């Protein structure tokens, strides 16, 4: 079955793959709910309690790196 991976601590989308349906419930950080479309500068974030994705903007620092001091 097609699954979507997310970071358990942050909910950030990590990619997709295939898992045996019998073991999906035993794996952390996996859902069968597909993330919504997103554009450059955005990232899907999985909300475990709602079992749904949201799309959040990346911080400017994430795209360009830390601001020099």
C-alpha positions in Angstrom: 0.0 0.0 0.0 1.3 3.5 -0.8 2.2 5.4 2.4 3.6 8.9 3.2 6.3 9.4 5.8 6.6 12.3 8.2 8.9 13.2 11.1 7.2 12.2 14.4 8.5 15.2 16.3 7.7 17.9 13.7 5.2 16.4 11.3 7.3 17.5 8.4 6.8 15.5 5.2 9.7 13.0 4.5 8.6 11.3 1.3 6.5 8.3 0.2 6.9 4.6 -0.2 5.1 1.3 0.0 4.5 -0.8 3.1 2.6 -4.0 3.8 -0.9 -3.0 4.9 -0.6 -5.4 7.9 2.3 -3.5 9.4 1.3 0.1 8.8 -0.3 0.5 12.2 2.9 -0.6 13.9 5.2 1.9 12.2 5.6 5.4 13.6 5.7 8.4 11.2 3.6 6.8 8.5 0.1 7.6 7.1 -2.0 6.5 4.1 -3.4 10.1 3.8 -1.7 11.8 0.9 -0.2 15.3 1.5 -1.8 18.2 -0.4 -0.1 19.8 -3.3 2.5 22.4 -2.3 4.8 24.9 -4.0 8.4 26.0 -3.7 8.8 27.6 -0.3 6.1 25.4 1.3 6.2 22.1 3.2 3.4 19.7 4.1 3.1 19.1 7.9 1.1 16.1 9.3 -1.1 16.8 12.3 -1.3 13.4 14.1 -4.2 14.3 16.3 -6.3 15.4 13.3 -4.9 12.8 10.9 -4.6 15.5 8.3 -2.0 17.5 6.5 -1.5 21.3 6.5 0.9 23.3 4.3 3.2 25.7 6.0 5.6 28.2 4.6 9.3 27.5 5.0 11.1 30.1 7.0 13.3 32.4 4.8 16.3 31.0 6.8 15.5 27.5 5.6 15.9 28.5 1.9 18.9 30.7 2.2 20.7 29.5 5.3 21.4 31.4 8.5 21.8 35.2 8.3 25.4 36.2 8.6 26.3 38.2 11.8 
